[in-house]
Amino acid sequence: MCSSDLTIEGTVLRGAKFGVFFDIGAENDVLGPNQFLDKPSEAYKAGDKVMLKIVKMEGDRITVSTDLEGKAPSMDGLKIGAEVTGVVATINPAFGIFFKIGAPRDALCRTKQLSKPIGEYEKGQEVTGLKISGINKEKGQIEVTTRRMASAVKSGDKLEGTVASVAAFGVFFDAGLSNDVLAPIAFLSKAQIGR
């Protein structure tokens, strides 16, 4: 594997789910993966001329970046509870929405964690007030929520919720937070549902 700081002009050929292919005059097309693009892949139009930096060369495979200043995204500095702004990258009704938040991979906001119905979001839409609810550095995965973090609730706060699930030891409620809250059997005011 070889990397380079070479900057070269390329022509946008086509977008893909995972990035954009460019023609730089090499034998094969080169790929700019989503994490190395300075804007969403659909913002690149076929035929556009773009300055590219070669990030990696492995045999005849070349990886490029449109981030010429080398501000490649990383997970460093991301913390649970931190507020970020995201741009809708992918909408998947089965899972939720993937947001570009400046990290190496898009962050997932599960459908249940959205503050409004999934159909009200559009690709390319900017969403403020997202909170990081999960980080898995080994897998490079980040989850975000539009809901209030459970850690923001203080002892004595009153919450209203709907029953999410019933367990042998108590009831979990959806109280509009990033996680369901547990009311142990000892704290329930009436007989446990479903027992």
Backbone as ProteinMPNN parsed JSONL, in Angstrom:
{"seq_chain_A": "MCSSDLTIEGTVLRGAKFGVFFDIGAENDVLGPNQFLDKPSEAYKAGDKVMLKIVKMEGDRITVSTDLEGKAPSMDGLKIGAEVTGVVATINPAFGIFFKIGAPRDALCRTKQLSKPIGEYEKGQEVTGLKISGINKEKGQIEVTTRRMASAVKSGDKLEGTVASVAAFGVFFDAGLSNDVLAPIAFLSKAQIGR", "coords_chain_A": {"N_chain_A": [[0.84, -1.168, 0.0], [0.519, 2.202, -0.8], [0.722, 5.658, -0.118], [-0.021, 9.071, -1.003], [0.631, 12.603, -1.423], [-0.19, 13.779, -3.659], [-1.862, 16.049, -5.768], [-4.456, 16.281, -8.082], [-6.354, 16.975, -11.078], [-9.643, 15.84, -11.6], [-12.367, 14.243, -13.363], [-15.781, 14.027, -12.762], [-17.387, 10.953, -12.956], [-19.466, 9.077, -12.174], [-21.855, 8.583, -9.544], [-22.078, 6.501, -6.642], [-23.501, 4.292, -4.159], [-21.613, 4.181, -2.166], [-19.746, 6.154, -2.699], [-17.974, 8.294, -5.053], [-17.024, 7.964, -8.444], [-14.173, 8.895, -10.301], [-12.512, 10.195, -13.222], [-9.175, 10.297, -13.814], [-7.406, 10.098, -15.781], [-6.058, 7.77, -15.529], [-5.508, 4.194, -15.964], [-7.677, 2.822, -14.824], [-10.865, 3.819, -13.404], [-11.004, 6.038, -10.578], [-11.762, 5.964, -7.082], [-13.598, 7.988, -4.871], [-14.342, 7.548, -1.73], [-17.313, 7.925, 0.317], [-16.58, 8.914, 2.892], [-14.384, 10.465, 2.327], [-15.214, 12.582, 0.876], [-16.031, 16.028, 0.397], [-18.595, 16.895, 0.321], [-22.03, 15.718, -0.004], [-22.353, 12.681, -1.945], [-24.244, 12.786, -4.027], [-24.156, 15.409, -4.791], [-22.187, 15.751, -6.584], [-21.818, 16.121, -9.997], [-21.966, 14.402, -13.099], [-19.306, 14.919, -15.327], [-18.382, 17.245, -14.145], [-15.487, 19.096, -13.187], [-13.04, 18.439, -10.789], [-10.799, 19.101, -8.132], [-8.57, 16.771, -6.801], [-7.151, 14.789, -4.171], [-4.754, 12.298, -3.928], [-5.166, 9.597, -1.887], [-4.598, 6.934, -1.329], [-2.832, 4.225, -2.829], [-3.151, 1.112, -4.162], [-1.815, -1.242, -5.862], [-3.449, -1.309, -8.899], [-5.556, 0.094, -7.944], [-6.845, 3.124, -6.941], [-7.44, 5.454, -4.427], [-9.145, 8.432, -3.759], [-9.527, 11.822, -2.491], [-11.692, 14.618, -1.978], [-11.133, 16.388, -0.113], [-8.91, 18.557, 0.22], [-7.337, 19.82, 2.127], [-6.733, 17.958, 3.972], [-8.35, 17.356, 6.147], [-9.41, 14.944, 7.031], [-12.169, 13.075, 8.112], [-12.621, 11.894, 11.482], [-13.151, 9.732, 14.325], [-12.259, 10.685, 16.628], [-12.634, 12.734, 19.443], [-15.398, 12.617, 19.428], [-18.181, 12.284, 21.542], [-20.428, 10.568, 23.726], [-23.59, 11.975, 24.019], [-22.838, 14.418, 22.993], [-23.749, 17.23, 21.021], [-24.591, 17.422, 17.613], [-24.654, 18.492, 14.149], [-26.335, 17.224, 11.357], [-26.465, 15.947, 7.978], [-28.927, 14.602, 5.971], [-28.195, 11.562, 4.586], [-28.92, 8.954, 3.72], [-32.055, 7.377, 3.547], [-33.701, 4.869, 5.139], [-36.454, 3.096, 5.469], [-36.746, 0.762, 7.022], [-34.717, 0.783, 8.932], [-33.966, 3.446, 9.668], [-32.546, 6.71, 9.539], [-29.56, 7.667, 7.932], [-27.049, 9.875, 8.753], [-24.75, 12.349, 7.618], [-22.215, 13.409, 9.589], [-19.714, 14.405, 9.72], [-17.996, 12.406, 10.413], [-16.038, 9.37, 9.866], [-17.84, 7.424, 8.879], [-21.333, 7.386, 8.017], [-23.755, 8.365, 10.462], [-26.197, 6.549, 12.256], [-29.597, 7.135, 12.832], [-32.02, 5.646, 14.419], [-35.373, 4.707, 13.471], [-37.204, 4.885, 15.633], [-35.95, 6.779, 17.155], [-36.29, 9.205, 15.973], [-37.589, 12.551, 15.84], [-39.767, 13.24, 14.37], [-42.074, 11.842, 11.9], [-40.541, 9.484, 9.66], [-41.002, 9.922, 6.942], [-41.032, 12.65, 6.673], [-38.528, 13.586, 6.364], [-35.884, 14.555, 4.131], [-33.505, 13.632, 1.61], [-30.355, 15.15, 1.813], [-31.199, 17.155, 3.47], [-30.558, 19.366, 6.168], [-30.128, 18.718, 9.577], [-30.399, 19.902, 12.774], [-29.32, 19.703, 16.224], [-28.941, 16.982, 16.747], [-28.019, 14.272, 18.844], [-25.263, 12.437, 19.997], [-25.669, 9.105, 20.618], [-24.542, 6.619, 20.749], [-21.402, 4.974, 20.336], [-19.213, 2.959, 18.547], [-16.132, 2.282, 18.297], [-14.479, 0.222, 17.355], [-15.953, -0.979, 15.29], [-16.469, 1.254, 13.86], [-18.886, 2.59, 14.042], [-21.576, 4.859, 14.585], [-24.258, 6.098, 16.482], [-27.057, 8.261, 16.518], [-29.475, 10.493, 18.028], [-32.604, 12.235, 17.967], [-33.916, 12.731, 20.165], [-34.24, 13.639, 23.681], [-31.497, 13.08, 25.826], [-31.203, 10.338, 28.059], [-29.486, 10.714, 30.15], [-29.804, 13.353, 30.769], [-31.902, 13.597, 32.428], [-32.973, 14.231, 35.72], [-32.915, 13.11, 39.137], [-36.072, 12.87, 40.578], [-37.4, 14.221, 38.552], [-40.417, 14.409, 36.676], [-41.852, 12.177, 34.44], [-43.667, 11.301, 31.487], [-45.006, 8.513, 29.888], [-45.359, 5.764, 27.532], [-46.144, 2.285, 27.717], [-43.499, 0.265, 26.842], [-42.357, -2.286, 26.999], [-42.759, -5.3, 28.926], [-41.255, -6.818, 31.676], [-40.052, -9.481, 33.818], [-39.076, -8.24, 36.049], [-40.019, -5.659, 36.055], [-41.42, -2.741, 34.352], [-40.803, -1.367, 31.183], [-40.768, 1.894, 29.918], [-41.545, 4.082, 27.206], [-40.515, 7.169, 27.302], [-40.031, 9.3, 25.719], [-37.327, 9.687, 25.624], [-33.825, 9.042, 24.819], [-33.376, 6.417, 25.518], [-35.416, 3.69, 26.647], [-37.133, 3.823, 29.789], [-36.896, 2.207, 32.98], [-39.274, 1.017, 35.241], [-39.063, -0.447, 38.161], [-40.599, -3.366, 39.675], [-41.157, -2.854, 42.401], [-41.666, -0.141, 42.355], [-43.972, 0.272, 40.963], [-47.296, 1.462, 40.658], [-49.576, 0.011, 40.272], [-50.732, -3.359, 39.668], [-48.44, -5.324, 37.862], [-48.507, -5.262, 34.366], [-49.635, -7.882, 32.297], [-48.811, -10.019, 33.848]], "CA_chain_A": [[0.0, 0.0, 0.0], [1.282, 3.423, -0.909], [-0.126, 6.84, -0.088], [0.628, 10.185, -1.654], [-0.002, 13.904, -1.244], [-0.361, 14.29, -5.009], [-3.148, 16.651, -6.1], [-4.678, 16.141, -9.52], [-7.725, 17.286, -11.482], [-10.402, 14.692, -12.067], [-13.699, 14.499, -13.901], [-16.79, 13.169, -12.15], [-17.984, 9.987, -13.878], [-20.761, 8.609, -11.665], [-21.962, 8.377, -8.111], [-22.495, 5.183, -6.171], [-23.959, 4.331, -2.772], [-20.456, 4.26, -1.284], [-18.825, 7.222, -3.071], [-18.019, 8.841, -6.407], [-15.933, 7.553, -9.319], [-13.595, 9.99, -11.071], [-11.536, 9.893, -14.271], [-7.985, 11.146, -13.66], [-6.513, 9.74, -16.874], [-5.402, 6.495, -15.219], [-6.08, 3.051, -16.671], [-8.982, 2.542, -14.213], [-11.504, 4.918, -12.685], [-10.597, 6.098, -9.18], [-12.903, 6.108, -6.19], [-13.609, 8.863, -3.696], [-15.36, 7.021, -0.814], [-18.111, 8.961, 0.975], [-15.904, 9.541, 4.029], [-13.345, 11.374, 1.847], [-15.837, 13.627, 0.061], [-16.347, 17.212, 1.194], [-20.039, 17.13, 0.212], [-22.713, 14.449, -0.308], [-22.004, 12.133, -3.261], [-25.197, 13.202, -5.067], [-23.876, 16.801, -5.168], [-21.217, 15.699, -7.684], [-22.517, 15.871, -11.255], [-21.125, 13.842, -14.162], [-18.674, 15.915, -16.183], [-17.772, 18.307, -13.338], [-14.053, 19.006, -12.918], [-12.827, 18.539, -9.347], [-9.429, 18.861, -7.681], [-8.543, 15.579, -5.956], [-5.888, 14.401, -3.538], [-4.614, 10.847, -3.882], [-5.055, 9.165, -0.5], [-4.059, 5.58, -1.233], [-2.651, 3.482, -4.084], [-2.913, -0.315, -3.928], [-1.783, -1.83, -7.201], [-4.111, -0.423, -9.862], [-6.682, 0.745, -7.262], [-6.472, 4.419, -6.38], [-8.472, 6.105, -3.623], [-8.923, 9.88, -3.754], [-10.327, 12.642, -1.589], [-11.917, 16.003, -2.39], [-10.718, 17.154, 1.057], [-7.522, 18.875, -0.114], [-6.586, 20.281, 3.29], [-6.418, 16.818, 4.819], [-9.171, 17.311, 7.351], [-10.16, 13.693, 6.939], [-12.97, 12.876, 9.311], [-12.23, 10.827, 12.397], [-14.065, 9.573, 15.455], [-11.643, 11.323, 17.79], [-13.371, 13.903, 19.919], [-16.836, 12.363, 19.526], [-18.543, 11.791, 22.874], [-21.844, 10.304, 23.971], [-24.296, 13.156, 24.508], [-22.444, 15.622, 22.255], [-24.738, 17.657, 20.025], [-24.003, 17.589, 16.281], [-25.558, 18.772, 13.041], [-26.166, 16.196, 10.336], [-27.133, 16.08, 6.684], [-29.528, 13.316, 5.62], [-27.462, 10.895, 3.509], [-29.706, 7.812, 3.25], [-33.275, 7.098, 4.311], [-34.051, 3.456, 5.041], [-37.622, 2.944, 6.333], [-36.624, -0.381, 7.933], [-33.729, 1.058, 9.987], [-33.959, 4.841, 10.079], [-31.864, 7.658, 8.659], [-28.121, 7.814, 8.079], [-26.662, 11.284, 8.651], [-23.343, 12.743, 7.535], [-21.943, 14.299, 10.717], [-18.286, 14.707, 9.718], [-17.271, 11.23, 10.883], [-15.653, 8.514, 8.735], [-19.035, 6.771, 8.323], [-22.58, 8.053, 8.368], [-24.324, 7.995, 11.759], [-27.566, 6.042, 12.159], [-30.651, 7.524, 13.771], [-33.073, 4.649, 14.233], [-36.705, 5.278, 13.28], [-37.795, 5.188, 16.939], [-35.228, 7.91, 17.741], [-36.587, 10.425, 15.21], [-38.591, 13.401, 16.494], [-40.942, 13.322, 13.502], [-42.147, 10.663, 11.023], [-39.421, 9.335, 8.717], [-41.399, 10.474, 5.648], [-40.879, 14.11, 6.666], [-37.115, 13.91, 6.133], [-35.479, 14.452, 2.726], [-32.072, 13.493, 1.375], [-29.687, 16.446, 1.692], [-31.732, 18.069, 4.485], [-29.714, 19.554, 7.345], [-30.871, 18.547, 10.821], [-29.61, 20.339, 13.924], [-29.736, 19.16, 17.514], [-28.742, 15.542, 16.908], [-27.147, 13.953, 19.954], [-24.601, 11.139, 19.836], [-26.199, 8.182, 21.626], [-23.755, 5.398, 20.77], [-20.162, 4.967, 19.553], [-18.484, 1.698, 18.535], [-14.911, 2.629, 17.545], [-13.951, -0.971, 16.676], [-16.717, -1.165, 14.051], [-16.605, 2.545, 13.188], [-20.316, 2.906, 13.983], [-22.075, 5.925, 15.455], [-25.705, 6.272, 16.491], [-27.508, 9.559, 17.003], [-30.891, 10.578, 18.354], [-33.169, 13.579, 18.013], [-34.586, 12.792, 21.467], [-33.495, 14.066, 24.858], [-30.691, 11.999, 26.374], [-31.636, 9.867, 29.38], [-28.559, 11.278, 31.138], [-30.223, 14.729, 31.068], [-32.983, 13.527, 33.417], [-32.477, 14.283, 37.099], [-33.729, 12.445, 40.15], [-37.24, 13.665, 40.947], [-38.114, 14.692, 37.36], [-41.604, 13.629, 36.331], [-41.893, 11.802, 33.025], [-44.88, 10.63, 31.039], [-44.613, 7.596, 28.826], [-46.219, 4.641, 27.179], [-45.498, 1.007, 27.982], [-42.711, -0.24, 25.712], [-42.275, -3.733, 27.185], [-42.933, -5.763, 30.301], [-40.298, -7.86, 32.045], [-40.345, -10.103, 35.118], [-38.603, -7.362, 37.116], [-40.603, -4.323, 35.972], [-41.987, -2.292, 33.081], [-40.044, -0.355, 30.456], [-41.625, 2.914, 29.323], [-41.005, 5.041, 26.249], [-40.831, 8.481, 27.868], [-39.515, 10.321, 24.811], [-35.884, 9.821, 25.813], [-33.021, 8.229, 23.908], [-33.521, 5.03, 25.96], [-36.603, 3.431, 27.462], [-36.843, 3.874, 31.226], [-37.412, 1.065, 33.716], [-39.94, 1.169, 36.538], [-39.005, -1.762, 38.806], [-41.857, -3.825, 40.276], [-41.366, -2.192, 43.693], [-42.075, 1.257, 42.165], [-45.202, 0.333, 40.176], [-48.458, 1.792, 41.501], [-50.61, -0.996, 40.097], [-50.217, -4.685, 39.33], [-47.679, -5.358, 36.621], [-49.285, -5.655, 33.197], [-49.236, -9.117, 31.641], [-48.286, -11.036, 34.783]], "C_chain_A": [[0.886, 1.233, 0.0], [0.33, 4.598, -0.82], [0.673, 8.016, -0.618], [-0.104, 11.472, -1.326], [-0.231, 14.559, -2.6], [-1.773, 14.836, -5.208], [-3.28, 16.654, -7.612], [-6.115, 16.519, -9.86], [-8.393, 16.017, -11.999], [-11.752, 15.129, -12.603], [-14.668, 13.515, -13.267], [-17.384, 12.269, -13.221], [-19.383, 9.587, -13.414], [-20.693, 8.466, -10.15], [-22.382, 6.95, -7.823], [-22.922, 5.341, -4.715], [-22.811, 4.625, -1.812], [-19.467, 5.359, -1.645], [-19.026, 7.703, -4.495], [-16.806, 8.346, -7.182], [-15.502, 8.744, -10.172], [-12.665, 9.439, -12.138], [-10.368, 10.851, -14.059], [-6.957, 10.832, -14.76], [-5.736, 8.465, -16.618], [-6.095, 5.382, -16.001], [-7.482, 2.72, -16.155], [-9.548, 3.81, -13.584], [-11.013, 4.88, -11.233], [-11.819, 6.403, -8.329], [-12.618, 7.119, -5.088], [-14.69, 8.336, -2.776], [-16.08, 8.168, -0.101], [-17.351, 9.666, 2.093], [-14.801, 10.495, 3.608], [-13.897, 12.489, 0.955], [-16.198, 14.818, 0.939], [-17.802, 17.656, 1.063], [-20.705, 15.808, -0.138], [-22.441, 13.992, -1.744], [-22.946, 12.598, -4.361], [-24.989, 14.652, -5.507], [-22.849, 16.868, -6.301], [-21.946, 15.304, -8.959], [-21.537, 15.382, -12.319], [-20.61, 14.965, -15.054], [-18.022, 17.061, -15.422], [-16.282, 18.03, -13.157], [-13.842, 19.281, -11.433], [-11.347, 18.299, -9.049], [-9.477, 17.727, -6.648], [-7.163, 15.386, -5.345], [-5.861, 12.88, -3.501], [-4.313, 10.452, -2.435], [-4.318, 7.844, -0.392], [-3.923, 4.984, -2.631], [-2.301, 2.048, -3.719], [-2.974, -0.994, -5.29], [-2.415, -0.848, -8.177], [-5.349, 0.264, -9.258], [-6.206, 2.022, -6.591], [-7.68, 5.002, -5.649], [-8.134, 7.586, -3.544], [-9.854, 10.573, -2.765], [-10.527, 14.012, -2.219], [-11.55, 16.95, -1.252], [-9.229, 17.469, 0.91], [-6.697, 19.318, 1.077], [-6.295, 19.159, 4.276], [-7.179, 16.781, 6.132], [-10.029, 16.063, 7.319], [-10.915, 13.458, 8.238], [-12.431, 11.748, 10.181], [-13.26, 10.76, 13.514], [-13.494, 10.196, 16.717], [-12.46, 12.552, 18.179], [-14.87, 13.705, 20.005], [-17.14, 11.762, 20.896], [-20.038, 11.567, 22.948], [-22.464, 11.565, 24.573], [-23.935, 14.434, 23.78], [-23.491, 15.946, 21.199], [-24.022, 17.931, 18.709], [-25.097, 17.971, 15.285], [-25.29, 17.721, 11.981], [-26.918, 16.536, 9.068], [-27.648, 14.692, 6.31], [-28.807, 12.74, 4.408], [-28.297, 9.789, 2.887], [-30.916, 7.648, 4.158], [-33.648, 5.65, 4.061], [-35.222, 3.214, 5.992], [-37.522, 1.789, 7.327], [-35.713, -0.073, 9.124], [-33.822, 2.464, 10.543], [-33.236, 5.693, 9.055], [-30.375, 7.667, 8.98], [-27.769, 9.27, 7.81], [-25.158, 11.418, 8.472], [-23.129, 13.737, 8.664], [-20.463, 14.684, 10.793], [-17.431, 13.596, 10.275], [-16.912, 10.359, 9.679], [-16.838, 7.8, 8.075], [-20.255, 7.55, 8.775], [-23.115, 7.501, 9.683], [-25.785, 7.605, 11.573], [-28.44, 6.645, 13.251], [-31.803, 6.567, 13.496], [-34.442, 5.327, 14.188], [-37.333, 5.71, 14.597], [-37.157, 6.421, 17.582], [-35.472, 9.231, 17.019], [-37.694, 11.224, 15.883], [-39.837, 13.596, 15.646], [-40.954, 12.112, 12.574], [-41.04, 10.658, 9.962], [-39.731, 9.949, 7.35], [-41.25, 11.983, 5.545], [-39.432, 14.554, 6.475], [-36.81, 13.727, 4.655], [-33.968, 14.34, 2.627], [-31.477, 14.885, 1.165], [-30.145, 17.466, 2.724], [-30.776, 18.153, 5.676], [-30.593, 19.48, 8.592], [-29.954, 18.935, 11.981], [-30.116, 19.642, 15.187], [-29.655, 17.66, 17.647], [-27.788, 15.325, 18.079], [-26.543, 12.569, 19.734], [-25.043, 10.233, 20.974], [-25.411, 6.885, 21.723], [-22.536, 5.507, 19.877], [-19.526, 3.591, 19.682], [-17.253, 1.928, 17.663], [-14.365, 1.439, 16.776], [-14.644, -1.179, 15.332], [-16.884, 0.128, 13.271], [-18.056, 2.997, 13.075], [-20.692, 3.967, 15.009], [-23.594, 5.94, 15.347], [-26.022, 7.632, 17.079], [-28.999, 9.497, 17.295], [-31.341, 12.031, 18.25], [-33.855, 13.795, 19.356], [-33.653, 13.311, 22.556], [-32.736, 12.861, 25.41], [-31.2, 11.624, 27.763], [-30.745, 10.456, 30.477], [-28.927, 12.71, 31.534], [-31.336, 14.768, 32.115], [-32.376, 13.481, 34.812], [-33.435, 13.554, 38.026], [-34.856, 13.383, 40.576], [-38.005, 14.227, 39.762], [-39.322, 13.803, 37.103], [-41.626, 13.418, 34.822], [-43.24, 11.166, 32.729], [-44.485, 9.726, 29.89], [-45.648, 6.539, 28.558], [-45.438, 3.351, 27.417], [-44.796, 0.533, 26.713], [-42.604, -1.761, 25.79], [-42.401, -4.052, 28.671], [-41.946, -6.896, 30.547], [-40.674, -8.401, 33.42], [-40.004, -9.169, 36.275], [-39.176, -5.949, 37.072], [-41.143, -4.014, 34.582], [-41.077, -1.224, 32.479], [-41.039, 0.588, 29.784], [-40.853, 3.724, 28.293], [-41.458, 6.404, 26.748], [-40.267, 9.609, 27.008], [-38.036, 10.582, 24.952], [-35.139, 8.917, 24.831], [-33.062, 6.746, 24.26], [-34.847, 4.894, 26.697], [-36.19, 3.46, 28.931], [-37.542, 2.719, 31.935], [-38.073, 1.524, 35.009], [-39.928, -0.223, 37.161], [-40.344, -2.087, 39.478], [-42.159, -3.068, 41.57], [-41.883, -0.766, 43.548], [-43.347, 1.389, 41.34], [-46.399, 0.579, 41.108], [-49.598, 0.831, 41.329], [-49.962, -2.297, 39.654], [-49.533, -4.635, 37.963], [-48.535, -5.912, 35.485], [-48.754, -6.98, 32.664], [-48.683, -10.173, 32.561], [-49.357, -12.01, 35.161]], "O_chain_A": [[1.884, 1.293, 0.718], [-0.762, 4.55, -1.387], [1.902, 7.964, -0.677], [-1.29, 11.461, -0.997], [-0.444, 15.769, -2.676], [-2.757, 14.18, -4.866], [-2.338, 16.985, -8.332], [-7.002, 16.396, -9.015], [-7.793, 15.23, -12.732], [-12.218, 16.236, -12.335], [-14.411, 12.312, -13.237], [-17.833, 12.745, -14.264], [-20.36, 9.734, -14.149], [-19.629, 8.259, -9.566], [-22.971, 6.28, -8.671], [-22.726, 6.397, -4.113], [-23.012, 5.245, -0.768], [-18.444, 5.499, -0.974], [-20.101, 7.546, -5.073], [-15.695, 8.308, -6.653], [-16.329, 9.493, -10.693], [-12.099, 8.356, -11.986], [-10.54, 12.068, -14.116], [-5.8, 11.243, -14.68], [-4.851, 8.109, -17.397], [-7.137, 5.601, -16.62], [-8.371, 2.379, -16.936], [-8.815, 4.749, -13.272], [-10.651, 3.821, -10.722], [-12.782, 7.016, -8.791], [-11.557, 7.11, -4.463], [-15.864, 8.634, -2.997], [-15.52, 9.251, 0.064], [-17.458, 10.884, 2.236], [-14.316, 11.266, 4.435], [-13.135, 13.246, 0.354], [-16.62, 14.648, 2.083], [-18.196, 18.676, 1.628], [-20.019, 14.864, -0.531], [-22.313, 14.817, -2.649], [-22.521, 12.788, -5.501], [-25.582, 15.083, -6.496], [-22.663, 17.922, -6.908], [-22.616, 14.273, -9.001], [-20.419, 15.886, -12.425], [-21.363, 15.841, -15.478], [-17.195, 17.779, -15.983], [-15.867, 16.883, -12.994], [-14.395, 20.235, -10.885], [-10.72, 17.414, -9.632], [-10.313, 17.728, -5.745], [-6.147, 15.77, -5.924], [-6.833, 12.247, -3.089], [-3.338, 10.911, -1.84], [-3.512, 7.645, 0.517], [-4.768, 5.198, -3.5], [-1.295, 1.789, -3.058], [-4.055, -1.284, -5.804], [-1.983, 0.301, -8.281], [-6.099, 0.932, -9.969], [-5.282, 2.004, -5.778], [-8.79, 5.038, -6.18], [-6.987, 7.958, -3.295], [-10.824, 9.994, -2.275], [-9.643, 14.516, -2.911], [-11.643, 18.168, -1.399], [-8.384, 16.731, 1.417], [-5.471, 19.205, 1.049], [-5.671, 19.393, 5.311], [-6.693, 16.23, 7.12], [-11.236, 16.123, 7.554], [-10.366, 13.622, 9.328], [-11.861, 10.778, 9.683], [-14.129, 11.625, 13.629], [-14.157, 10.233, 17.754], [-12.915, 13.307, 17.32], [-15.563, 14.535, 20.594], [-16.45, 10.851, 21.354], [-20.82, 12.279, 22.317], [-21.926, 12.144, 25.517], [-24.633, 15.439, 23.916], [-24.049, 15.051, 20.563], [-22.98, 18.586, 18.683], [-26.289, 17.798, 15.54], [-24.137, 17.366, 11.735], [-27.877, 17.308, 9.078], [-26.893, 13.72, 6.331], [-28.801, 13.344, 3.335], [-28.38, 9.689, 1.663], [-30.814, 7.765, 5.379], [-33.882, 5.245, 2.922], [-35.016, 3.135, 7.203], [-38.158, 1.836, 8.379], [-35.917, -0.614, 10.211], [-33.763, 2.659, 11.757], [-33.304, 5.432, 7.854], [-29.978, 7.675, 10.145], [-28.139, 9.83, 6.778], [-24.383, 10.692, 9.094], [-23.775, 14.784, 8.705], [-20.009, 15.222, 11.802], [-16.259, 13.812, 10.583], [-17.426, 10.584, 8.584], [-16.844, 7.593, 6.862], [-20.224, 8.271, 9.772], [-22.95, 6.319, 9.983], [-26.519, 8.25, 10.826], [-28.076, 6.663, 14.427], [-32.476, 6.666, 12.47], [-34.646, 6.382, 14.788], [-37.932, 6.783, 14.675], [-37.759, 7.041, 18.459], [-34.923, 10.262, 17.408], [-38.631, 10.647, 16.435], [-40.858, 14.069, 16.147], [-39.943, 11.418, 12.466], [-40.661, 11.707, 9.44], [-38.828, 10.441, 6.673], [-41.333, 12.54, 4.45], [-39.143, 15.75, 6.43], [-37.389, 12.864, 3.995], [-33.238, 14.886, 3.455], [-32.031, 15.699, 0.426], [-29.543, 18.533, 2.845], [-30.252, 17.138, 6.134], [-31.658, 20.094, 8.656], [-28.874, 18.37, 12.148], [-31.205, 19.068, 15.202], [-30.241, 17.099, 18.573], [-26.858, 16.106, 18.28], [-27.242, 11.64, 19.33], [-24.826, 10.541, 22.145], [-25.588, 6.125, 22.675], [-22.614, 6.065, 18.783], [-19.32, 3.104, 20.794], [-17.315, 1.787, 16.442], [-13.846, 1.601, 15.671], [-13.992, -1.517, 14.344], [-17.382, 0.114, 12.145], [-18.421, 3.701, 12.133], [-20.2, 3.974, 16.137], [-24.149, 5.81, 14.256], [-25.359, 8.1, 18.004], [-29.694, 8.575, 16.868], [-30.54, 12.948, 18.428], [-34.319, 14.895, 19.656], [-32.44, 13.407, 22.367], [-33.27, 11.753, 25.455], [-31.582, 12.493, 28.546], [-31.199, 10.67, 31.601], [-28.417, 13.225, 32.529], [-31.676, 15.834, 32.628], [-31.393, 12.781, 35.053], [-34.62, 13.405, 37.726], [-34.618, 14.547, 40.895], [-39.142, 14.669, 39.923], [-39.258, 12.588, 37.291], [-41.444, 14.351, 34.04], [-43.871, 10.572, 33.604], [-43.716, 10.125, 29.016], [-46.663, 6.428, 29.247], [-44.211, 3.337, 27.327], [-45.41, 0.415, 25.653], [-42.741, -2.449, 24.778], [-42.183, -3.206, 29.539], [-41.816, -7.812, 29.735], [-41.525, -7.832, 34.104], [-40.575, -9.289, 37.359], [-38.868, -5.128, 37.935], [-41.301, -4.905, 33.747], [-40.638, -0.302, 33.167], [-42.013, 0.156, 29.168], [-39.671, 4.018, 28.471], [-42.632, 6.758, 26.635], [-40.051, 10.722, 27.486], [-37.533, 11.589, 24.454], [-35.749, 8.129, 24.107], [-32.81, 5.902, 23.401], [-35.341, 5.851, 27.293], [-35.046, 3.161, 29.272], [-38.634, 2.306, 31.546], [-37.509, 2.311, 35.769], [-40.693, -1.091, 36.743], [-41.119, -1.189, 39.805], [-43.305, -2.684, 41.805], [-42.471, -0.222, 44.483], [-43.768, 2.507, 41.041], [-46.501, -0.007, 42.186], [-50.515, 0.818, 42.15], [-48.781, -2.327, 39.306], [-50.008, -3.977, 37.038], [-49.211, -6.928, 35.65], [-47.541, -7.173, 32.591], [-48.123, -11.158, 32.079], [-49.107, -12.933, 35.936]]}, "name": "protein", "num_of_chains": 1, "seq": "MCSSDLTIEGTVLRGAKFGVFFDIGAENDVLGPNQFLDKPSEAYKAGDKVMLKIVKMEGDRITVSTDLEGKAPSMDGLKIGAEVTGVVATINPAFGIFFKIGAPRDALCRTKQLSKPIGEYEKGQEVTGLKISGINKEKGQIEVTTRRMASAVKSGDKLEGTVASVAAFGVFFDAGLSNDVLAPIAFLSKAQIGR"}
